[in-house]
Amino acid sequence: MVEPRKLSSDAPGFEAELARLLAFEGAQDEGVERATAAILEDVRARGDAALLDCTARFDRWTPASAAALEVPLAQAKRALRELPAGVREALQAAADRIRAYHERQRLESWRVEEADGTVLGQQVTPLDRVGLYVPGGKAAYPSSVLMSAIAAKVAGVPELVMVTPTPGGELNAPVIAAAALAGVDRILRVGGAQAIGALAFGTATIPAVDKIVGPGNAYVAAAKRRVFGRVGIDMVAGPSEVLVIADASAHPDWVAMDLFSQAEHDEIAQAILLTPDAALLDAVAASMARQAAHMPRLAIIAASLAARGALIKVRDLDEACAIANRIAPEHLELAVADPESLLPRIRHAGAIFLGHYASEALGDYCAGPNHVLPTSRTARFSSALGVYDFQKRSSIIAVSQRGARHLGGIAAALARAEGLEAHARSAEWRMARDDDPSRG
């Protein structure tokens, strides 16, 4: 039975209720942290031997050697060919849309020359090697492979190394098929904190990477936190979230199913409705009760909605937008008659879906924008994964002799204000000299 809580923004105690609803215990579990630290140290010290031991212990299969951890690309390509035609065609269509969207994000190098001949600019280069973590336990998501791998390849990353656990030794065919479609260069059958350690430190079989992207369980998240600094990471993701702002024009069945679609991810996922229309709120609640029996993951949906879901009556759409900005959701649906009028009022959201036909599910799979999004209010300061996450920007500074005379005085004054005499003299030497050292 699904019985989401109903709240009203004008009821006494609403602020406290909302705070409790949004509170998520993100404190790091000491047991997870200790176990993760031990696994990472073991991988650092013993490399492939540690990976083999962890695979036997956690994934319940014993590779004959470290070489057996690698999935030949020919096998991935065969898996793609052997997918049911409908699934293969859907993956291809999604990949094409994702690639087309991300190609618009690619940053380009640029230069500008000033009047005195000084040249300033920015050189954009891709990361050399990226590690892609793909879950393979409770859930496996070929769509996530496409999102991360295609963005990296559009950025120009020459080597993409994918790691994925294979419980019981069973490979997920759609996942490796998606890897082949997206241009992944290497696929390794290893998961958990040990996979993150291998990507960060490198082993004889798995090369060290520059950045690790992709979601995972608590051990993967803890490992990513610990190796950050040695390598880059995309984010430490929390539970998935959807916030729907709806008015009387919304279809209650559609809204109910959108809330279900997020709740079915996980028992700690969050699905919230904000509406000024009391009749819609009641109709959505009735629809949820009616449609619940048809949901294969009903137990997960019910647990999620009971713990962190709500249908909230607000005064008006202005208040709905204000609350949305406080929540800063991963996904925000504007299921209203005029979504464009609300868009300028939204400051914090990972992805914004405009209108009744833009379901969050389309964003998960095939709309085009990346579905790797900030969670747990981090949309206040971070953004969706994109091509720019796989590119670096180096400043270009070429100073002419005239430019050195002008800039030297500014730099020397600021350097002495900071008590850095060598800095000041370094700048002034270029001001005083008439000769050009490059001419010998």
MARTORMAR-179129 format. One line per field, with one value per residue (C-alpha): residue number from 1; residue in three letters; y, z, x. Coordinates in steps of 0.02 Angstrom, whole numbers, plus 50000, padded with zeros to 5 digits. Example, Ala and Ser with C-alpha at 12.3 -4.5 7.8 and 13.67 -1.06 7.14 Angstrom:
MARTORMAR-179129
resi <- [1, 2]
resn <- [ALA, SER]
c2 <- [49775, 49947]
c3 <- [50390, 50357]
c1 <- [50615, 50684]
END
This chain:
MARTORMAR-179129
resi <- [1, 2, 3, 4, 5, 6, 7, 8, 9, 10, 11, 12, 13, 14, 15, 16, 17, 18, 19, 20, 21, 22, 23, 24, 25, 26, 27, 28, 29, 30, 31, 32, 33, 34, 35, 36, 37, 38, 39, 40, 41, 42, 43, 44, 45, 46, 47, 48, 49, 50, 51, 52, 53, 54, 55, 56, 57, 58, 59, 60, 61, 62, 63, 64, 65, 66, 67, 68, 69, 70, 71, 72, 73, 74, 75, 76, 77, 78, 79, 80, 81, 82, 83, 84, 85, 86, 87, 88, 89, 90, 91, 92, 93, 94, 95, 96, 97, 98, 99, 100, 101, 102, 103, 104, 105, 106, 107, 108, 109, 110, 111, 112, 113, 114, 115, 116, 117, 118, 119, 120, 121, 122, 123, 124, 125, 126, 127, 128, 129, 130, 131, 132, 133, 134, 135, 136, 137, 138, 139, 140, 141, 142, 143, 144, 145, 146, 147, 148, 149, 150, 151, 152, 153, 154, 155, 156, 157, 158, 159, 160, 161, 162, 163, 164, 165, 166, 167, 168, 169, 170, 171, 172, 173, 174, 175, 176, 177, 178, 179, 180, 181, 182, 183, 184, 185, 186, 187, 188, 189, 190, 191, 192, 193, 194, 195, 196, 197, 198, 199, 200, 201, 202, 203, 204, 205, 206, 207, 208, 209, 210, 211, 212, 213, 214, 215, 216, 217, 218, 219, 220, 221, 222, 223, 224, 225, 226, 227, 228, 229, 230, 231, 232, 233, 234, 235, 236, 237, 238, 239, 240, 241, 242, 243, 244, 245, 246, 247, 248, 249, 250, 251, 252, 253, 254, 255, 256, 257, 258, 259, 260, 261, 262, 263, 264, 265, 266, 267, 268, 269, 270, 271, 272, 273, 274, 275, 276, 277, 278, 279, 280, 281, 282, 283, 284, 285, 286, 287, 288, 289, 290, 291, 292, 293, 294, 295, 296, 297, 298, 299, 300, 301, 302, 303, 304, 305, 306, 307, 308, 309, 310, 311, 312, 313, 314, 315, 316, 317, 318, 319, 320, 321, 322, 323, 324, 325, 326, 327, 328, 329, 330, 331, 332, 333, 334, 335, 336, 337, 338, 339, 340, 341, 342, 343, 344, 345, 346, 347, 348, 349, 350, 351, 352, 353, 354, 355, 356, 357, 358, 359, 360, 361, 362, 363, 364, 365, 366, 367, 368, 369, 370, 371, 372, 373, 374, 375, 376, 377, 378, 379, 380, 381, 382, 383, 384, 385, 386, 387, 388, 389, 390, 391, 392, 393, 394, 395, 396, 397, 398, 399, 400, 401, 402, 403, 404, 405, 406, 407, 408, 409, 410, 411, 412, 413, 414, 415, 416, 417, 418, 419, 420, 421, 422, 423, 424, 425, 426, 427, 428, 429, 430, 431, 432, 433, 434, 435, 436, 437, 438, 439, 440]
resn <- [MET, VAL, GLU, PRO, ARG, LYS, LEU, SER, SER, ASP, ALA, PRO, GLY, PHE, GLU, ALA, GLU, LEU, ALA, ARG, LEU, LEU, ALA, PHE, GLU, GLY, ALA, GLN, ASP, GLU, GLY, VAL, GLU, ARG, ALA, THR, ALA, ALA, ILE, LEU, GLU, ASP, VAL, ARG, ALA, ARG, GLY, ASP, ALA, ALA, LEU, LEU, ASP, CYS, THR, ALA, ARG, PHE, ASP, ARG, TRP, THR, PRO, ALA, SER, ALA, ALA, ALA, LEU, GLU, VAL, PRO, LEU, ALA, GLN, ALA, LYS, ARG, ALA, LEU, ARG, GLU, LEU, PRO, ALA, GLY, VAL, ARG, GLU, ALA, LEU, GLN, ALA, ALA, ALA, ASP, ARG, ILE, ARG, ALA, TYR, HIS, GLU, ARG, GLN, ARG, LEU, GLU, SER, TRP, ARG, VAL, GLU, GLU, ALA, ASP, GLY, THR, VAL, LEU, GLY, GLN, GLN, VAL, THR, PRO, LEU, ASP, ARG, VAL, GLY, LEU, TYR, VAL, PRO, GLY, GLY, LYS, ALA, ALA, TYR, PRO, SER, SER, VAL, LEU, MET, SER, ALA, ILE, ALA, ALA, LYS, VAL, ALA, GLY, VAL, PRO, GLU, LEU, VAL, MET, VAL, THR, PRO, THR, PRO, GLY, GLY, GLU, LEU, ASN, ALA, PRO, VAL, ILE, ALA, ALA, ALA, ALA, LEU, ALA, GLY, VAL, ASP, ARG, ILE, LEU, ARG, VAL, GLY, GLY, ALA, GLN, ALA, ILE, GLY, ALA, LEU, ALA, PHE, GLY, THR, ALA, THR, ILE, PRO, ALA, VAL, ASP, LYS, ILE, VAL, GLY, PRO, GLY, ASN, ALA, TYR, VAL, ALA, ALA, ALA, LYS, ARG, ARG, VAL, PHE, GLY, ARG, VAL, GLY, ILE, ASP, MET, VAL, ALA, GLY, PRO, SER, GLU, VAL, LEU, VAL, ILE, ALA, ASP, ALA, SER, ALA, HIS, PRO, ASP, TRP, VAL, ALA, MET, ASP, LEU, PHE, SER, GLN, ALA, GLU, HIS, ASP, GLU, ILE, ALA, GLN, ALA, ILE, LEU, LEU, THR, PRO, ASP, ALA, ALA, LEU, LEU, ASP, ALA, VAL, ALA, ALA, SER, MET, ALA, ARG, GLN, ALA, ALA, HIS, MET, PRO, ARG, LEU, ALA, ILE, ILE, ALA, ALA, SER, LEU, ALA, ALA, ARG, GLY, ALA, LEU, ILE, LYS, VAL, ARG, ASP, LEU, ASP, GLU, ALA, CYS, ALA, ILE, ALA, ASN, ARG, ILE, ALA, PRO, GLU, HIS, LEU, GLU, LEU, ALA, VAL, ALA, ASP, PRO, GLU, SER, LEU, LEU, PRO, ARG, ILE, ARG, HIS, ALA, GLY, ALA, ILE, PHE, LEU, GLY, HIS, TYR, ALA, SER, GLU, ALA, LEU, GLY, ASP, TYR, CYS, ALA, GLY, PRO, ASN, HIS, VAL, LEU, PRO, THR, SER, ARG, THR, ALA, ARG, PHE, SER, SER, ALA, LEU, GLY, VAL, TYR, ASP, PHE, GLN, LYS, ARG, SER, SER, ILE, ILE, ALA, VAL, SER, GLN, ARG, GLY, ALA, ARG, HIS, LEU, GLY, GLY, ILE, ALA, ALA, ALA, LEU, ALA, ARG, ALA, GLU, GLY, LEU, GLU, ALA, HIS, ALA, ARG, SER, ALA, GLU, TRP, ARG, MET, ALA, ARG, ASP, ASP, ASP, PRO, SER, ARG, GLY]
c2 <- [50000, 50173, 50314, 50466, 50599, 50757, 50925, 51105, 51254, 51359, 51230, 51260, 51165, 51152, 51214, 51081, 50948, 51003, 51002, 50824, 50771, 50842, 50782, 50637, 50551, 50567, 50538, 50416, 50243, 50206, 50022, 50063, 50189, 50067, 49927, 50043, 50109, 49931, 49879, 50031, 50002, 49819, 49866, 49996, 49869, 49709, 49768, 49628, 49500, 49606, 49624, 49436, 49408, 49542, 49472, 49298, 49370, 49498, 49444, 49257, 49200, 49160, 49223, 49107, 49256, 49446, 49433, 49348, 49510, 49591, 49576, 49571, 49712, 49581, 49503, 49672, 49702, 49529, 49568, 49724, 49626, 49493, 49610, 49598, 49713, 49830, 49855, 49877, 50006, 50099, 50103, 50169, 50303, 50358, 50361, 50468, 50595, 50599, 50626, 50765, 50857, 50841, 50897, 51069, 51073, 51052, 51196, 51265, 51347, 51535, 51680, 51869, 51991, 52158, 52320, 52305, 52128, 52035, 51876, 51797, 51642, 51473, 51303, 51165, 50985, 50822, 50714, 50574, 50428, 50415, 50276, 50238, 50143, 50050, 49964, 49781, 49723, 49767, 49866, 49884, 50035, 50032, 50207, 50270, 50193, 50295, 50457, 50452, 50369, 50472, 50636, 50582, 50530, 50690, 50783, 50688, 50572, 50445, 50304, 50259, 50114, 50040, 49935, 49840, 49703, 49535, 49447, 49260, 49291, 49343, 49485, 49603, 49596, 49765, 49851, 49785, 49812, 49994, 50005, 49944, 50066, 50214, 50179, 50117, 50060, 49931, 49836, 49756, 49638, 49714, 49821, 49897, 49997, 49884, 49944, 50126, 50088, 50005, 50153, 50276, 50185, 50074, 49889, 49779, 49750, 49910, 50076, 50226, 50356, 50544, 50550, 50426, 50448, 50346, 50300, 50156, 50090, 50157, 50076, 50150, 50322, 50307, 50253, 50399, 50520, 50443, 50445, 50620, 50728, 50586, 50578, 50686, 50625, 50680, 50686, 50581, 50551, 50534, 50460, 50505, 50642, 50713, 50868, 50900, 51072, 51052, 51155, 51111, 51076, 50925, 50748, 50661, 50490, 50561, 50649, 50494, 50387, 50516, 50507, 50317, 50316, 50402, 50307, 50138, 50174, 50146, 50144, 50309, 50397, 50553, 50602, 50762, 50853, 51040, 51106, 51250, 51146, 51043, 50943, 50891, 50838, 50725, 50657, 50614, 50525, 50425, 50382, 50321, 50208, 50141, 50113, 50042, 49864, 49862, 49908, 49763, 49862, 49910, 49868, 49988, 50123, 50109, 50116, 50267, 50366, 50322, 50380, 50530, 50565, 50697, 50783, 50965, 51096, 51268, 51441, 51474, 51437, 51574, 51484, 51320, 51395, 51464, 51293, 51211, 51325, 51275, 51091, 51110, 50943, 50828, 50826, 50962, 50942, 51097, 51012, 51174, 51262, 51392, 51317, 51451, 51582, 51485, 51447, 51616, 51590, 51424, 51445, 51274, 51110, 50976, 50959, 51053, 50969, 51092, 51048, 50898, 50792, 50808, 50662, 50635, 50459, 50532, 50624, 50463, 50375, 50468, 50654, 50696, 50794, 50698, 50606, 50609, 50752, 50834, 50767, 50809, 50997, 51005, 51080, 51243, 51242, 51103, 51046, 50896, 50791, 50853, 50864, 51004, 50878, 50786, 50939, 51045, 51229, 51296, 51485, 51553, 51708, 51779, 51953, 52074, 52191, 52338, 52234, 52187, 52371, 52408, 52253, 52252, 52412, 52344, 52178, 52258, 52372, 52229, 52115, 52241, 52267, 52082, 52087, 51984, 52077, 51942, 51946, 52134, 52127, 51983, 52095, 52250, 52163, 52148, 52333, 52394, 52290, 52354, 52198, 52041, 51884, 51777, 51858, 51798]
c3 <- [50000, 49953, 50068, 50040, 50174, 50136, 50197, 50180, 50178, 50281, 50419, 50588, 50598, 50409, 50413, 50538, 50436, 50278, 50365, 50426, 50252, 50171, 50305, 50243, 50353, 50245, 50386, 50337, 50413, 50515, 50470, 50284, 50300, 50390, 50268, 50119, 50188, 50211, 50035, 49957, 50052, 50000, 49817, 49831, 49908, 49813, 49651, 49546, 49686, 49794, 49651, 49629, 49815, 49824, 49671, 49749, 49916, 49860, 49686, 49722, 49574, 49556, 49401, 49338, 49328, 49322, 49132, 49155, 49228, 49056, 48938, 48757, 48654, 48525, 48657, 48694, 48509, 48494, 48642, 48550, 48392, 48490, 48587, 48543, 48395, 48490, 48631, 48511, 48409, 48567, 48629, 48460, 48455, 48631, 48593, 48439, 48537, 48682, 48564, 48468, 48629, 48702, 48544, 48578, 48746, 48681, 48734, 48607, 48631, 48601, 48594, 48592, 48548, 48636, 48556, 48621, 48552, 48714, 48681, 48807, 48784, 48841, 48777, 48798, 48804, 48849, 48997, 48948, 49031, 49121, 49228, 49215, 49360, 49313, 49448, 49422, 49584, 49631, 49470, 49306, 49196, 49014, 49000, 49123, 49016, 48868, 48967, 49040, 48899, 48758, 48850, 48877, 48697, 48630, 48739, 48652, 48793, 48703, 48831, 48930, 49054, 49118, 49275, 49325, 49453, 49393, 49540, 49520, 49367, 49263, 49140, 49104, 48915, 48891, 48994, 48892, 48733, 48781, 48814, 48638, 48564, 48662, 48617, 48784, 48758, 48897, 49005, 49170, 49276, 49445, 49559, 49732, 49823, 49748, 49573, 49627, 49706, 49548, 49442, 49563, 49599, 49447, 49444, 49320, 49232, 49261, 49220, 49336, 49269, 49286, 49335, 49396, 49354, 49386, 49530, 49652, 49824, 49992, 49974, 49802, 49865, 50015, 49901, 49783, 49928, 49987, 49819, 49771, 49752, 49681, 49542, 49499, 49528, 49458, 49621, 49771, 49727, 49853, 49832, 49673, 49683, 49586, 49628, 49528, 49524, 49453, 49428, 49385, 49205, 49254, 49228, 49399, 49327, 49240, 49398, 49503, 49385, 49378, 49568, 49560, 49428, 49547, 49703, 49620, 49609, 49792, 49964, 50004, 49840, 49858, 49762, 49807, 49730, 49755, 49696, 49740, 49680, 49820, 49697, 49598, 49756, 49805, 49628, 49625, 49792, 49727, 49567, 49666, 49770, 49613, 49510, 49650, 49624, 49448, 49504, 49506, 49626, 49741, 49901, 49854, 49799, 49959, 50069, 49974, 49983, 50165, 50215, 50104, 49991, 50008, 49921, 49974, 49954, 49927, 49921, 49740, 49607, 49671, 49837, 49745, 49655, 49818, 49900, 49747, 49759, 49942, 49897, 49744, 49672, 49555, 49437, 49431, 49327, 49289, 49249, 49227, 49088, 49061, 49114, 49027, 49146, 49295, 49221, 49264, 49447, 49460, 49518, 49584, 49496, 49411, 49263, 49227, 49129, 49048, 49021, 49033, 48902, 48972, 49092, 49195, 49123, 48951, 49027, 49106, 48939, 48777, 48779, 48758, 48911, 49037, 49174, 49294, 49403, 49571, 49718, 49903, 49873, 49781, 49631, 49726, 49669, 49542, 49374, 49265, 49203, 49033, 48904, 49005, 49148, 49033, 48970, 49052, 49022, 49022, 49021, 48879, 48915, 48785, 48835, 48712, 48759, 48767, 48867, 48992, 49025, 49058, 49158, 49252, 49345, 49399, 49453, 49548, 49645, 49697, 49736, 49856, 49937, 49974, 50034, 49888, 49828, 49709, 49620, 49600, 49532, 49415, 49336, 49337, 49248, 49095, 49108, 49116, 48980, 48802, 48732, 48688, 48768, 48631, 48508, 48609]
c1 <- [50000, 50066, 50015, 50127, 50122, 50026, 50090, 50031, 50148, 50027, 50008, 50093, 50256, 50277, 50456, 50506, 50415, 50503, 50672, 50642, 50588, 50744, 50865, 50968, 51094, 51246, 51368, 51503, 51483, 51639, 51634, 51623, 51764, 51879, 51845, 51870, 52035, 52098, 52047, 52130, 52291, 52291, 52269, 52406, 52525, 52482, 52403, 52327, 52342, 52229, 52104, 52096, 52069, 51933, 51845, 51838, 51780, 51651, 51596, 51599, 51701, 51885, 51976, 52113, 52231, 52229, 52216, 52046, 51980, 51984, 51837, 51898, 51824, 51774, 51661, 51581, 51551, 51474, 51360, 51302, 51264, 51170, 51056, 50872, 50844, 50729, 50855, 51001, 50907, 50854, 51034, 51093, 50958, 51000, 51186, 51157, 51055, 51177, 51324, 51235, 51194, 51368, 51455, 51381, 51472, 51648, 51761, 51884, 52053, 52061, 52185, 52174, 52314, 52321, 52379, 52558, 52578, 52544, 52446, 52329, 52225, 52169, 52224, 52094, 52154, 52068, 52117, 52235, 52147, 51980, 51908, 51723, 51642, 51482, 51378, 51341, 51261, 51081, 51065, 51158, 51134, 51190, 51116, 51247, 51384, 51323, 51310, 51485, 51581, 51508, 51541, 51721, 51747, 51670, 51795, 51934, 51990, 52102, 52086, 51931, 51945, 51782, 51770, 51614, 51582, 51517, 51433, 51448, 51555, 51404, 51430, 51286, 51268, 51181, 51317, 51463, 51363, 51339, 51526, 51563, 51438, 51509, 51691, 51759, 51938, 51957, 51831, 51882, 51776, 51813, 51705, 51690, 51822, 51956, 51912, 51925, 52094, 52156, 52105, 52185, 52349, 52367, 52411, 52503, 52336, 52239, 52324, 52310, 52189, 52173, 51990, 51858, 51674, 51518, 51403, 51421, 51376, 51434, 51605, 51632, 51580, 51697, 51840, 51811, 51819, 51982, 52073, 52016, 52170, 52272, 52143, 51994, 51817, 51651, 51553, 51503, 51321, 51182, 51007, 50914, 50781, 50635, 50533, 50375, 50294, 50119, 49963, 49783, 49831, 49937, 49872, 49867, 49912, 50064, 50123, 50094, 50197, 50336, 50347, 50346, 50483, 50601, 50548, 50579, 50766, 50801, 50722, 50807, 50765, 50657, 50499, 50404, 50256, 50226, 50058, 49941, 49793, 49715, 49609, 49763, 49853, 49708, 49694, 49880, 49865, 49716, 49810, 49961, 49850, 49767, 49925, 50032, 49970, 50044, 50221, 50346, 50457, 50314, 50408, 50548, 50425, 50325, 50480, 50548, 50385, 50357, 50531, 50563, 50414, 50278, 50133, 50142, 50006, 50083, 50005, 50051, 50180, 50294, 50308, 50334, 50484, 50554, 50542, 50617, 50769, 50790, 50782, 50897, 50837, 50928, 50777, 50644, 50486, 50383, 50218, 50122, 50026, 50165, 50332, 50435, 50364, 50433, 50604, 50684, 50636, 50729, 50909, 50956, 50919, 51023, 50904, 50742, 50602, 50480, 50299, 50185, 50272, 50449, 50454, 50610, 50621, 50659, 50806, 50869, 50882, 50874, 50831, 51016, 51076, 51179, 51087, 51235, 51173, 51209, 51109, 51084, 51069, 51237, 51147, 51172, 51353, 51379, 51312, 51275, 51419, 51473, 51611, 51693, 51724, 51844, 51938, 52073, 52103, 52281, 52310, 52419, 52525, 52645, 52709, 52787, 52930, 52809, 52688, 52824, 52861, 52678, 52635, 52801, 52759, 52590, 52664, 52810, 52694, 52582, 52729, 52806, 52637, 52641, 52822, 52890, 53044, 53107, 52939, 52954, 53131, 53087, 52956, 53067, 53212, 53101, 53057, 53237, 53318, 53317, 53399, 53303, 53378, 53302, 53424, 53574]
END
